[in-house]
Amino acid sequence: MRAAAGVQRPDGQRGGGRLGVLKPHSGIIKDPDGRAVLLGCARHRKWAQIRVSDHGPGIGGDPERLFRRFARDDDGTARQGYGLGLALARDVANRYGGSVAVESSSPSGTTMLLSFPLA
């Protein structure tokens, strides 16, 4: 995969060269209970889609709250956060014509869908 011109590569250089191993955001891939988080990507028509699925307790009845800045749930655990991650992810995706959404959620897990237009 080649980095687009002006895109910051993992090695700190700008565009042009081959991309190295990308480091996903630790909040997305880390399951506090040690369960696997599934990452998948596919092409759907003119879109690149990335799905991130976990096996946690789900996110409840108002998934849009996750995308509001500084929104947090008090789930009774010691996990802390600032409530900015998904809000910023959605802002960046929207800026480039993409989207971030909760595709599904149930008491047995949640799937997030990131979609970006292909060039």
C-alpha positions in Angstrom: 0.0 0.0 0.0 1.4 3.4 -0.9 0.9 6.5 1.2 -0.9 9.4 -0.5 1.1 12.6 -1.0 1.1 14.6 2.2 0.0 11.7 4.4 2.1 11.2 7.5 3.7 7.7 7.4 4.6 5.7 10.5 8.3 6.5 9.9 7.6 10.2 10.2 8.2 10.9 6.4 5.5 12.5 4.2 3.8 10.5 1.4 5.3 8.5 -1.5 6.9 5.5 0.2 5.6 2.2 1.2 3.6 2.1 4.5 5.1 0.1 7.3 3.3 -1.7 10.0 0.5 0.6 11.3 -0.1 0.8 15.0 -3.8 0.8 15.7 -5.1 3.0 18.5 -4.7 0.9 21.7 -8.3 1.7 22.8 -9.7 0.0 19.8 -7.7 -3.3 19.9 -7.3 -3.7 23.6 -10.0 -5.7 25.4 -9.6 -5.1 29.2 -10.8 -8.7 29.8 -8.3 -10.2 27.5 -10.8 -11.3 24.8 -10.0 -11.1 21.2 -11.0 -8.0 19.2 -11.7 -8.7 15.6 -10.5 -6.4 12.8 -11.6 -6.9 9.2 -11.4 -4.9 6.1 -13.2 -5.2 2.7 -14.1 -3.3 -0.4 -17.8 -2.6 -0.9 -18.5 -0.9 -4.2 -16.5 2.4 -4.1 -15.8 2.2 -0.3 -13.1 0.7 1.8 -14.7 -0.6 5.0 -13.1 -1.5 8.3 -15.0 -3.4 11.0 -13.9 -3.6 14.6 -15.8 -6.1 16.7 -15.5 -7.0 20.4 -17.3 -9.4 22.7 -18.0 -6.9 25.5 -21.3 -6.1 27.1 -22.6 -3.8 24.3 -23.1 -0.1 24.4 -26.8 0.3 25.3 -29.7 2.0 23.7 -28.1 5.4 22.6 -25.0 4.6 20.4 -24.8 8.2 19.1 -23.8 9.3 22.6 -20.4 7.7 22.0 -19.6 10.3 19.3 -20.3 13.3 21.5 -17.1 15.0 22.8 -16.4 14.3 26.5 -19.2 11.8 26.8 -18.4 8.9 29.1 -20.2 6.1 30.8 -19.7 5.2 34.4 -19.6 1.5 34.0 -18.4 0.8 37.6 -14.8 -0.1 36.5 -11.5 1.7 36.9 -11.3 2.3 33.2 -10.8 6.0 32.5 -11.0 8.1 29.3 -11.6 11.6 28.1 -14.5 10.8 25.8 -12.7 12.2 22.7 -11.6 9.2 20.7 -14.7 8.3 18.8 -15.7 12.0 18.4 -12.3 12.7 16.8 -12.3 9.6 14.7 -15.7 10.6 13.3 -14.6 14.2 12.6 -11.5 13.0 10.7 -13.5 10.4 8.7 -16.1 13.0 7.8 -13.4 15.4 6.7 -12.2 12.9 4.1 -15.7 11.9 3.0 -16.0 8.8 5.2 -17.9 7.8 8.2 -17.7 6.0 11.6 -20.8 4.4 13.0 -22.0 1.7 15.4 -23.0 -1.1 13.0 -24.5 -3.3 15.7 -24.5 -3.7 19.4 -25.9 -6.4 21.7 -25.1 -7.8 25.2 -22.6 -10.1 23.5 -20.6 -7.4 21.7 -20.4 -4.3 19.4 -19.2 -3.8 15.8 -18.0 -0.4 14.7 -17.9 0.3 10.9 -15.4 2.8 9.4 -16.1 3.6 5.7 -13.8 5.6 3.4 -14.2 6.4 -0.3 -11.7 4.8 -2.6 -9.8 7.0 -4.9 
